[in-house]
Amino acid sequence: MAKVIVITGVSRGLGRAMTEGFIAQGHTVLGCARNEAAIKDLNQAFGPPHNFTVVDIADEDQVMAWAKLLLNEYSPPDLLINNAAIINNLAPLWEIPSQDFSDLIDVNIKGVANVIRHFIPAMIDRGSGIIVNLSSGWGRSTSPQVSSYCTSKWAIEGMTRSLAQELPKGMAAIPLSPGIIHTEMLEVCYGEAAASYTAIQDWKKKAVPFLLQLTPADNGQPLTVPA
């Protein structure tokens, strides 16, 4: 059965890969990103019933308007994937500029909460739906130079597991580590060595079916996409 899937951060990387994968499987994808050119490209490439919108998830008013628009035109999402995230340039915590740190928290933590706040009520009213919040290996471990990113992903783990305890039966909230994937974000951390990790297209072949088989029985479980 075709699902309605909402994904944030669809302009590139894992978000773009999941979008392409779900559409190829016959599902309807409703996505957002801040990059206007990428959103235009997605709408031209796929078109209705899919829908791609320019949204900064750190801006709650934009998220509220986006959710209202989608929920007026589509059923509540069967699968809601909070994927959008940013990373600061590598630096010790005390050298990360305050504004850079705040911008990361606004997107990686507050942005996820904004999306949840404006989509989950409709999912609860229907009595079903899976929420997947993208975490990271750095949401369950730490490394130097990425303290702000670790902070945000550890927060996502806690937020999601607590949310799981608040949801009614028939729903699930799952913190999901995608694994280590060769993306532009990984290149910020690993430089040229990022190319030695899993290619996005290879990851997509495993991640998309894995996401589609999640059920309420997975509620609150910290999961990882199979390698």
LODOSE-120951 format. One line per field, with one value per residue: residue in one letter; z negated, y negated, x negated of N, C-alpha, C in turn. Coordinates in Angstrom, 3 decimals. Layout:
! LODOSE-120951
aa	(A  ...)
n.zz	(Z  ...)
n.yy	(Y  ...)
n.xx	(X  ...)
ca.zz	(Z  ...)
ca.yy	(Y  ...)
ca.xx	(X  ...)
c.zz	(Z  ...)
c.yy	(Y  ...)
c.xx	(X  ...)
This chain:
! LODOSE-120951
aa	(M  A  K  V  I  V  I  T  G  V  S  R  G  L  G  R  A  M  T  E  G  F  I  A  Q  G  H  T  V  L  G  C  A  R  N  E  A  A  I  K  D  L  N  Q  A  F  G  P  P  H  N  F  T  V  V  D  I  A  D  E  D  Q  V  M  A  W  A  K  L  L  L  N  E  Y  S  P  P  D  L  L  I  N  N  A  A  I  I  N  N  L  A  P  L  W  E  I  P  S  Q  D  F  S  D  L  I  D  V  N  I  K  G  V  A  N  V  I  R  H  F  I  P  A  M  I  D  R  G  S  G  I  I  V  N  L  S  S  G  W  G  R  S  T  S  P  Q  V  S  S  Y  C  T  S  K  W  A  I  E  G  M  T  R  S  L  A  Q  E  L  P  K  G  M  A  A  I  P  L  S  P  G  I  I  H  T  E  M  L  E  V  C  Y  G  E  A  A  A  S  Y  T  A  I  Q  D  W  K  K  K  A  V  P  F  L  L  Q  L  T  P  A  D  N  G  Q  P  L  T  V  P  A)
n.zz	(0.000  0.872  -0.738  -2.500  -2.827  -4.761  -4.571  -5.852  -4.787  -2.039  0.064  0.672  0.199  -2.249  -2.476  0.140  1.381  0.014  0.777  3.595  3.527  2.157  3.863  6.161  5.256  5.323  3.485  1.995  1.675  -0.445  -0.783  -2.263  -2.180  -2.549  -0.281  2.521  5.300  5.413  4.510  6.544  8.626  7.714  7.758  10.488  11.416  10.344  9.677  9.147  7.536  5.613  3.460  2.967  0.909  0.057  -3.001  -6.113  -8.726  -11.221  -11.676  -13.202  -12.379  -9.610  -9.439  -10.604  -8.713  -6.496  -7.339  -7.717  -5.096  -3.802  -5.285  -4.666  -2.088  -1.850  -3.368  -6.862  -7.510  -6.931  -7.472  -9.023  -8.594  -10.173  -8.943  -8.260  -8.978  -10.229  -10.356  -12.310  -11.419  -11.956  -15.216  -18.518  -21.287  -22.669  -20.747  -18.833  -17.232  -18.916  -17.512  -15.416  -16.853  -17.976  -15.653  -14.736  -16.830  -16.578  -14.133  -14.258  -16.642  -17.690  -15.268  -14.627  -16.730  -16.071  -13.672  -14.583  -16.417  -14.759  -13.019  -14.346  -15.920  -14.008  -13.153  -15.498  -15.885  -13.807  -14.626  -13.934  -12.618  -11.932  -13.380  -12.522  -13.699  -12.566  -13.881  -14.846  -14.709  -16.341  -18.102  -19.953  -20.750  -21.120  -19.689  -19.288  -18.279  -17.158  -18.918  -19.112  -17.226  -18.233  -20.642  -19.682  -18.476  -20.541  -22.007  -20.278  -20.464  -23.164  -23.137  -21.302  -22.415  -24.729  -23.617  -22.477  -24.658  -25.124  -23.082  -21.695  -21.539  -18.549  -17.232  -16.619  -17.700  -16.646  -17.143  -14.734  -13.557  -10.673  -9.913  -8.683  -6.101  -2.829  -2.429  -1.758  -4.241  -5.718  -4.506  -5.521  -8.001  -7.623  -5.379  -2.430  -3.052  -3.469  -1.203  -1.317  -2.681  -2.901  0.113  1.096  2.852  2.534  -0.155  -0.098  1.061  -0.994  -3.112  -2.421  -2.116  -4.745  -6.332  -5.483  -6.589  -9.271  -12.332  -14.817  -16.844  -17.040  -18.559  -20.317  -20.173  -19.735  -16.652  -13.850  -10.477  -8.524  -7.689)
n.yy	(1.188  -2.196  -4.810  -7.959  -10.099  -12.240  -14.249  -15.998  -18.256  -17.613  -18.379  -17.432  -14.858  -12.374  -12.904  -13.576  -11.154  -9.325  -10.400  -9.928  -7.141  -6.319  -7.340  -5.846  -3.441  -3.790  -5.472  -8.468  -11.453  -14.156  -16.894  -19.081  -21.816  -24.236  -25.214  -26.893  -26.468  -23.714  -22.708  -23.569  -22.048  -19.454  -19.512  -19.798  -17.479  -15.392  -16.127  -16.335  -13.472  -14.279  -16.687  -19.509  -21.906  -25.140  -25.523  -26.648  -24.819  -25.695  -27.910  -28.365  -29.427  -29.116  -26.322  -25.693  -26.812  -25.272  -22.662  -23.011  -23.538  -21.084  -19.215  -19.995  -19.166  -16.549  -13.260  -12.662  -12.081  -8.786  -8.084  -9.986  -11.717  -13.153  -14.554  -16.718  -18.502  -20.248  -20.844  -22.141  -23.791  -21.943  -22.138  -22.843  -22.906  -25.398  -27.123  -27.294  -29.561  -31.487  -32.098  -30.246  -27.861  -28.250  -28.356  -25.728  -24.281  -25.344  -24.291  -21.471  -20.530  -22.203  -22.529  -19.933  -19.511  -21.485  -20.478  -18.068  -19.102  -20.243  -18.302  -15.882  -15.978  -15.550  -13.007  -11.574  -11.958  -10.397  -7.989  -6.504  -6.075  -6.580  -8.033  -9.050  -10.062  -11.283  -10.290  -9.696  -8.062  -9.644  -10.402  -8.558  -8.142  -9.805  -12.256  -14.221  -17.698  -17.793  -18.580  -20.188  -19.068  -16.454  -17.091  -17.890  -15.545  -13.659  -14.851  -14.459  -11.708  -11.450  -13.085  -11.699  -9.149  -9.801  -10.996  -8.701  -7.434  -8.928  -8.690  -7.393  -3.965  -2.152  -3.894  -5.101  -6.327  -6.730  -6.796  -6.995  -5.855  -6.504  -5.246  -5.369  -7.417  -8.412  -11.600  -15.140  -16.345  -14.504  -14.840  -17.278  -16.502  -14.361  -14.890  -14.017  -11.348  -10.619  -9.512  -6.818  -5.584  -4.216  -4.537  -6.858  -5.914  -3.153  -2.955  -3.832  -1.671  0.131  -1.370  -2.458  -0.217  0.717  -1.397  -1.404  0.889  0.467  0.579  0.052  1.687  1.120  -1.107  -3.594  -2.316  -2.513  -2.484  -1.281  -1.737  1.134  2.237)
n.xx	(-0.840  -0.567  -2.339  -2.128  -4.729  -6.617  -9.451  -12.201  -14.809  -15.466  -17.058  -19.610  -22.152  -21.341  -18.611  -17.745  -18.370  -16.668  -14.209  -14.180  -14.323  -11.962  -9.978  -10.474  -9.553  -6.873  -5.620  -4.217  -5.919  -6.450  -8.268  -10.786  -13.139  -15.778  -16.975  -16.235  -16.652  -17.138  -14.698  -12.994  -14.045  -13.418  -10.597  -10.189  -11.350  -9.814  -7.070  -3.392  -1.845  -3.628  -5.233  -7.166  -8.665  -9.943  -11.291  -12.422  -13.225  -13.937  -12.474  -9.590  -7.114  -7.199  -7.249  -4.784  -2.996  -3.656  -2.977  -0.223  0.584  -0.056  1.463  3.991  4.234  3.375  3.477  2.644  -0.842  -2.113  -4.627  -6.991  -9.882  -12.457  -15.054  -16.680  -19.637  -22.530  -26.116  -28.777  -31.892  -34.888  -36.161  -37.463  -35.192  -35.193  -36.030  -34.104  -32.070  -29.575  -27.202  -27.254  -27.028  -24.489  -22.916  -23.142  -21.906  -19.344  -18.454  -19.017  -17.898  -15.711  -14.394  -13.551  -11.745  -9.882  -8.759  -7.654  -5.798  -3.862  -2.932  -2.381  0.077  2.178  1.544  1.875  4.625  5.587  4.625  2.390  -0.969  -4.446  -7.260  -10.408  -13.413  -16.367  -19.348  -22.657  -25.872  -27.312  -25.438  -25.404  -27.905  -31.108  -33.376  -36.353  -36.295  -33.766  -31.817  -29.476  -27.760  -27.577  -26.293  -23.769  -22.795  -22.826  -20.842  -18.675  -18.387  -17.501  -15.184  -13.589  -13.229  -11.860  -9.576  -8.510  -7.430  -5.245  -3.443  -0.352  0.877  0.206  -1.360  -4.730  -7.909  -11.154  -14.614  -17.050  -20.080  -21.869  -24.192  -27.621  -28.017  -29.029  -28.771  -28.288  -28.362  -29.835  -32.259  -33.055  -33.900  -35.724  -37.224  -39.023  -39.043  -36.442  -35.372  -35.888  -33.917  -30.524  -28.732  -26.175  -24.140  -24.341  -23.710  -21.055  -19.695  -19.445  -18.441  -15.899  -13.989  -14.291  -13.300  -10.653  -9.640  -9.356  -7.523  -4.855  -5.819  -8.466  -8.698  -10.420  -12.851  -16.331  -17.632  -19.628  -20.482  -20.939  -24.239)
ca.zz	(0.000  0.969  -1.942  -2.441  -3.590  -4.915  -4.836  -5.872  -4.284  -0.842  1.164  0.988  -0.759  -2.591  -2.212  1.571  1.682  -0.468  1.632  4.846  3.247  1.831  5.068  7.034  4.698  5.504  2.371  2.173  0.813  -0.700  -1.363  -2.386  -2.343  -2.450  1.006  3.490  6.583  5.271  4.418  7.903  9.377  7.273  8.266  11.927  11.667  9.894  9.851  8.361  6.255  4.706  3.199  2.337  0.484  -0.612  -4.416  -7.109  -9.872  -12.436  -11.779  -13.493  -11.569  -8.305  -9.623  -10.843  -7.442  -5.633  -7.833  -7.427  -3.656  -3.456  -5.930  -3.961  -0.768  -1.941  -4.662  -7.739  -7.045  -7.485  -7.915  -9.155  -8.773  -10.471  -8.417  -8.091  -10.024  -9.789  -11.214  -12.355  -11.038  -13.027  -16.163  -19.923  -21.693  -23.061  -19.571  -17.946  -17.457  -19.561  -16.520  -14.714  -17.771  -18.075  -14.384  -14.706  -17.772  -16.032  -13.079  -14.598  -17.779  -17.665  -13.998  -14.770  -17.615  -15.316  -12.745  -15.397  -17.012  -13.811  -12.267  -15.167  -16.321  -12.977  -13.164  -16.700  -15.627  -12.948  -15.419  -13.387  -12.017  -12.425  -13.362  -12.553  -13.863  -12.221  -14.881  -14.303  -15.609  -17.292  -19.075  -20.890  -21.093  -20.957  -19.098  -19.400  -17.175  -16.696  -20.155  -18.909  -16.511  -19.221  -21.546  -19.039  -18.195  -21.827  -22.343  -19.456  -21.071  -24.355  -22.734  -20.601  -23.338  -25.603  -22.783  -22.303  -25.851  -25.150  -21.960  -21.911  -20.847  -17.115  -16.677  -17.079  -17.496  -16.576  -16.791  -13.751  -13.049  -9.290  -9.630  -8.191  -4.671  -2.135  -2.089  -1.897  -5.664  -6.169  -3.981  -6.473  -9.134  -7.269  -4.195  -1.329  -3.575  -3.458  -0.024  -1.594  -3.378  -2.076  1.081  0.841  3.628  1.894  -1.408  0.231  1.368  -2.257  -4.025  -2.042  -2.592  -6.207  -6.852  -5.139  -7.384  -10.679  -12.849  -16.205  -17.745  -17.141  -19.295  -21.327  -20.014  -18.960  -15.568  -12.894  -9.146  -8.346  -6.826)
ca.yy	(0.000  -3.420  -5.619  -9.380  -10.224  -13.601  -14.239  -17.306  -18.243  -16.761  -18.997  -16.737  -13.837  -11.289  -13.326  -13.414  -9.724  -8.709  -10.880  -9.171  -5.741  -6.131  -7.582  -4.687  -2.350  -4.113  -6.237  -9.916  -12.156  -15.574  -17.247  -20.486  -22.170  -25.688  -25.540  -27.135  -25.842  -22.269  -22.449  -23.733  -20.873  -18.295  -19.634  -19.552  -16.088  -14.420  -16.647  -15.741  -13.939  -14.692  -18.124  -19.971  -23.286  -25.820  -25.721  -26.613  -24.189  -26.442  -28.968  -27.644  -29.941  -28.464  -24.925  -25.670  -27.066  -24.112  -21.549  -23.319  -23.358  -19.665  -18.489  -20.362  -18.541  -15.134  -12.630  -12.756  -11.172  -7.447  -8.066  -11.343  -11.558  -14.373  -14.298  -17.950  -18.798  -20.903  -20.600  -23.261  -23.479  -21.252  -23.025  -22.586  -23.549  -26.799  -27.935  -27.372  -30.831  -31.355  -32.098  -28.958  -26.867  -28.487  -27.973  -24.264  -23.865  -25.752  -23.355  -20.056  -20.162  -22.943  -22.254  -18.637  -19.732  -22.256  -19.579  -17.174  -19.869  -20.614  -17.151  -14.746  -15.969  -14.932  -11.576  -11.031  -11.926  -9.235  -6.806  -5.718  -6.827  -6.330  -9.201  -8.672  -11.206  -10.855  -10.504  -9.540  -7.383  -10.682  -10.568  -7.452  -8.145  -11.157  -12.459  -15.630  -18.632  -17.770  -18.611  -20.771  -18.070  -15.407  -17.634  -17.878  -14.197  -13.069  -15.425  -13.785  -10.392  -11.614  -13.609  -10.687  -8.069  -10.351  -11.098  -7.353  -7.098  -9.796  -8.388  -6.341  -2.707  -2.242  -4.820  -4.865  -7.319  -5.930  -7.462  -6.125  -6.186  -6.027  -4.666  -6.350  -7.496  -9.444  -12.767  -16.399  -16.575  -13.657  -15.429  -18.320  -15.850  -13.403  -15.305  -13.057  -9.997  -10.343  -8.714  -5.394  -5.061  -3.754  -5.485  -7.155  -5.043  -1.838  -3.110  -3.960  -0.359  0.803  -2.250  -2.640  0.898  0.786  -2.395  -1.040  2.029  0.104  0.726  -0.392  2.539  0.531  -2.364  -3.894  -1.540  -3.162  -1.568  -1.667  -1.144  2.230  1.937)
ca.xx	(0.000  -1.357  -2.370  -2.452  -5.969  -7.125  -10.886  -12.864  -16.177  -15.467  -17.798  -20.859  -22.540  -20.426  -17.233  -17.494  -18.409  -15.425  -13.129  -14.227  -14.038  -10.542  -9.180  -10.669  -8.750  -5.459  -5.073  -4.114  -6.862  -6.229  -9.549  -11.153  -14.548  -15.968  -17.567  -15.160  -16.969  -16.957  -13.260  -12.470  -14.487  -12.647  -9.232  -10.224  -11.727  -8.828  -5.721  -2.316  -1.296  -4.695  -5.202  -8.404  -8.439  -11.052  -10.977  -13.494  -12.562  -14.256  -11.466  -8.352  -6.007  -7.277  -6.861  -3.338  -2.320  -3.900  -2.158  1.185  0.771  -0.065  2.556  5.222  4.257  3.018  3.729  1.473  -1.897  -2.298  -6.018  -7.532  -11.316  -13.209  -16.387  -17.463  -20.618  -23.755  -27.265  -29.724  -33.255  -35.599  -36.840  -37.144  -33.940  -35.367  -36.343  -32.944  -31.387  -28.268  -26.118  -27.297  -26.481  -23.044  -22.288  -23.076  -20.860  -18.044  -18.060  -19.120  -17.040  -14.449  -13.714  -12.871  -10.596  -8.883  -8.074  -6.836  -4.700  -2.808  -2.422  -1.941  1.488  3.013  1.237  2.518  6.070  5.853  4.297  1.295  -2.061  -5.793  -8.139  -11.818  -14.311  -17.720  -20.380  -24.001  -26.790  -27.703  -24.364  -25.585  -29.328  -31.653  -34.696  -36.760  -36.079  -32.365  -31.029  -28.147  -26.962  -27.287  -25.278  -22.448  -22.324  -22.470  -19.531  -17.668  -18.151  -16.669  -13.884  -12.804  -12.844  -10.824  -8.372  -7.968  -6.652  -4.065  -2.555  0.645  0.621  0.419  -2.340  -6.094  -8.964  -12.372  -15.864  -17.695  -21.406  -21.948  -25.488  -28.587  -27.741  -29.790  -27.970  -29.015  -28.567  -30.944  -33.491  -33.454  -34.564  -36.773  -37.968  -39.067  -38.806  -35.003  -35.050  -36.096  -32.745  -29.410  -28.173  -24.758  -23.251  -24.352  -22.956  -19.627  -19.129  -19.135  -17.708  -14.492  -13.157  -14.356  -12.367  -9.284  -9.167  -9.221  -6.163  -4.718  -6.602  -9.800  -8.597  -11.408  -14.077  -17.380  -17.961  -20.655  -20.293  -21.912  -25.376)
c.zz	(0.000  -0.298  -1.593  -3.379  -3.587  -5.304  -4.855  -5.332  -3.037  0.283  1.581  0.007  -0.988  -2.289  -0.756  1.942  1.227  0.396  2.920  4.624  2.965  3.057  6.028  6.572  4.776  4.388  2.694  1.172  0.766  -1.444  -1.464  -2.492  -2.209  -1.071  2.087  4.815  6.523  5.195  5.788  8.752  9.001  7.801  9.770  12.232  11.353  10.029  8.994  8.560  5.245  4.573  2.435  2.123  -0.174  -2.042  -5.217  -8.379  -11.193  -12.686  -11.981  -12.669  -10.184  -8.395  -9.805  -9.545  -6.500  -6.050  -7.524  -5.963  -3.296  -4.041  -5.364  -2.642  -0.790  -3.282  -5.553  -7.310  -7.731  -8.077  -7.880  -9.490  -8.968  -10.129  -8.416  -9.274  -9.403  -10.753  -11.178  -11.788  -12.234  -13.891  -17.572  -20.326  -21.984  -21.889  -18.573  -18.227  -18.013  -18.550  -15.748  -15.579  -17.853  -16.807  -14.294  -15.631  -17.230  -14.963  -13.610  -15.746  -17.689  -16.382  -14.035  -15.635  -16.890  -14.391  -13.506  -15.911  -16.040  -12.935  -13.153  -15.598  -15.297  -12.915  -14.359  -16.493  -14.764  -13.672  -14.861  -12.811  -12.712  -12.292  -13.484  -12.636  -13.609  -13.317  -14.192  -15.227  -16.683  -18.170  -20.148  -21.293  -20.892  -20.256  -19.300  -18.132  -16.659  -17.889  -19.953  -18.214  -17.449  -20.183  -20.945  -18.837  -19.471  -22.277  -21.554  -20.010  -22.278  -24.026  -22.158  -21.535  -24.322  -24.851  -22.627  -23.479  -25.940  -24.087  -22.323  -21.184  -19.374  -16.429  -17.200  -16.803  -17.634  -16.280  -15.906  -13.349  -11.633  -8.998  -9.128  -6.666  -4.050  -1.648  -2.192  -3.369  -6.188  -5.676  -4.868  -7.598  -8.733  -6.055  -3.112  -1.789  -3.579  -2.301  -0.252  -2.302  -2.397  -1.158  0.833  1.588  3.063  0.590  -1.140  0.449  0.109  -3.148  -3.690  -2.460  -4.113  -6.835  -6.615  -5.999  -8.871  -11.107  -14.263  -17.208  -17.936  -17.982  -20.372  -21.181  -19.212  -17.901  -14.672  -11.563  -8.962  -7.378  -5.584)
c.yy	(-1.249  -4.243  -7.093  -9.590  -11.672  -13.515  -15.672  -17.164  -17.398  -17.278  -18.230  -15.590  -12.765  -11.649  -13.158  -11.932  -9.019  -9.121  -10.071  -7.711  -5.477  -6.346  -6.403  -3.486  -2.635  -4.897  -7.732  -10.608  -13.635  -16.072  -18.730  -20.624  -23.682  -26.128  -25.659  -26.432  -24.329  -21.898  -22.583  -22.519  -19.630  -18.340  -19.375  -18.088  -15.101  -14.892  -15.950  -14.226  -14.372  -16.214  -18.517  -21.481  -23.853  -26.137  -25.693  -26.053  -24.869  -27.569  -28.310  -28.138  -29.300  -27.004  -24.812  -25.866  -25.873  -22.932  -21.782  -23.098  -21.878  -18.921  -18.855  -19.623  -17.041  -14.577  -12.815  -11.757  -9.810  -7.336  -9.498  -11.212  -12.916  -14.117  -15.541  -18.191  -19.512  -20.539  -21.830  -22.829  -22.856  -22.245  -22.546  -23.399  -25.031  -27.716  -28.015  -28.679  -30.616  -31.275  -30.788  -27.855  -27.006  -28.064  -26.459  -23.745  -24.185  -24.784  -21.934  -19.611  -20.871  -22.671  -20.952  -18.792  -20.510  -21.351  -18.629  -17.903  -20.079  -19.478  -16.063  -14.810  -15.307  -13.426  -10.896  -10.929  -10.732  -7.927  -5.942  -6.633  -6.539  -7.615  -8.708  -9.944  -10.733  -11.279  -10.337  -8.611  -8.339  -11.118  -9.491  -7.287  -9.574  -11.117  -13.920  -16.406  -18.675  -17.855  -19.169  -19.769  -16.915  -15.850  -17.506  -16.471  -13.396  -13.597  -14.750  -12.398  -10.511  -12.102  -12.507  -9.571  -8.540  -10.490  -9.736  -6.936  -7.897  -9.436  -7.331  -5.057  -2.861  -3.196  -4.466  -6.079  -6.579  -6.808  -6.524  -6.661  -5.659  -5.218  -5.755  -6.346  -8.622  -10.532  -14.009  -16.694  -15.739  -14.216  -16.567  -17.709  -15.072  -13.804  -14.237  -11.630  -9.626  -9.431  -7.216  -4.762  -4.767  -4.855  -5.662  -6.196  -3.630  -1.870  -3.118  -2.595  0.413  -0.049  -2.336  -1.449  1.048  -0.181  -1.997  0.104  1.717  0.149  0.158  0.456  2.003  -0.744  -2.493  -3.174  -2.331  -2.193  -2.148  -0.996  -0.065  1.834  2.816)
c.xx	(-0.883  -1.225  -2.571  -3.634  -6.438  -8.600  -11.408  -14.288  -16.350  -16.376  -19.041  -21.058  -21.491  -18.982  -16.860  -17.453  -17.134  -14.247  -13.064  -13.841  -12.571  -9.659  -9.294  -9.846  -7.250  -4.813  -5.053  -5.025  -6.536  -7.460  -9.788  -12.660  -14.632  -16.432  -16.494  -15.420  -16.742  -15.482  -12.609  -12.815  -13.684  -11.217  -9.167  -10.509  -10.609  -7.381  -4.681  -2.258  -2.360  -4.701  -6.461  -8.325  -9.690  -10.630  -12.274  -12.888  -12.899  -13.264  -10.103  -7.175  -6.010  -6.836  -5.352  -2.568  -2.469  -3.029  -0.683  1.494  0.876  1.131  3.921  5.364  4.009  3.470  2.503  0.408  -1.861  -3.697  -6.543  -9.013  -11.976  -14.672  -17.270  -18.386  -21.803  -24.877  -28.159  -31.067  -33.982  -36.370  -36.563  -35.911  -34.116  -35.704  -35.185  -32.213  -29.977  -27.134  -26.084  -26.691  -24.954  -22.318  -22.135  -21.977  -19.473  -17.550  -17.961  -18.230  -15.685  -13.661  -12.948  -11.622  -9.496  -8.074  -7.157  -5.591  -3.539  -2.309  -1.831  -0.476  2.411  2.774  1.894  4.027  6.450  5.549  3.194  0.225  -3.378  -6.603  -9.572  -12.652  -15.737  -18.694  -21.721  -24.772  -27.265  -26.537  -24.443  -27.048  -29.826  -33.006  -35.074  -36.405  -34.629  -31.409  -29.627  -27.229  -26.602  -26.190  -23.890  -21.924  -22.066  -21.105  -18.412  -17.360  -17.221  -15.272  -13.003  -12.350  -11.781  -9.504  -7.710  -7.090  -5.358  -3.040  -1.517  0.233  0.952  -0.535  -3.729  -6.961  -10.287  -13.577  -16.679  -19.057  -21.519  -23.204  -26.427  -28.541  -28.558  -28.849  -28.843  -29.301  -29.733  -32.274  -33.992  -34.284  -35.811  -37.597  -37.908  -38.787  -37.326  -34.618  -35.213  -34.902  -31.603  -28.880  -26.683  -23.838  -23.215  -23.560  -21.455  -18.978  -18.751  -18.230  -16.228  -13.634  -13.161  -13.355  -10.918  -8.742  -9.073  -7.756  -6.076  -5.494  -8.019  -9.819  -9.668  -12.730  -15.126  -17.914  -19.049  -20.363  -21.352  -23.024  -25.344)
